[in-house]
Amino acid sequence: MSPRRQPVERTISADAAFGQSSTREETNPWLFSQLKTATGAARILQHHCEGTFLVRRSGTVVSGYAISVVVLGRIHHYRIIRRQVHLVDDPVYVLRLKESHYFRSLSQVIETCMTTDLLEKEGVLSGVQLVRPLLPYECSNSFYAEPL
């Protein structure tokens, strides 16, 4: 009989969560890995079409991300928390809305938001799905670089 695994709480340091090659998320072409603020995201997305979005790291939550998307001409931001769960090797991604929605990967969050009217603002569905990712190579580095 094999020994029973004991629950272990895992914590993720900022380095482990966002290391150069430590996470699968870093390979997603739509991730603006150097962008960390809502202001920077809004500057990049201004004048883009409805549903255009980008994904960035959170500037306030360690191991968090944010989806920034154009909704009715304004930029809205949605928080995604990356959590390590007891006895599970892979992290869980939590899209924070009025109710939390759980996913197995950051890609699954994006795919779901591109096919489902899930995004809301102040508890009300926005009526917008993610339509088109804005990719980092479409912007000059100086345009989305943020001051240190």
PyMOL commands that set and color helices and strands:
alter all, ss='L'
color gray80, all
select helices_A, chain A and resi 14-18+24-27+38-45+106-115+136-138+141-144
alter helices_A, ss='H'
color red, helices_A
select strands_A, chain A and resi 31-32+52-57+64-71+74-83+92-96+100-103+120-121+124-125+132-133
alter strands_A, ss='S'
color yellow, strands_A
deselect
rebuild
show_as cartoon
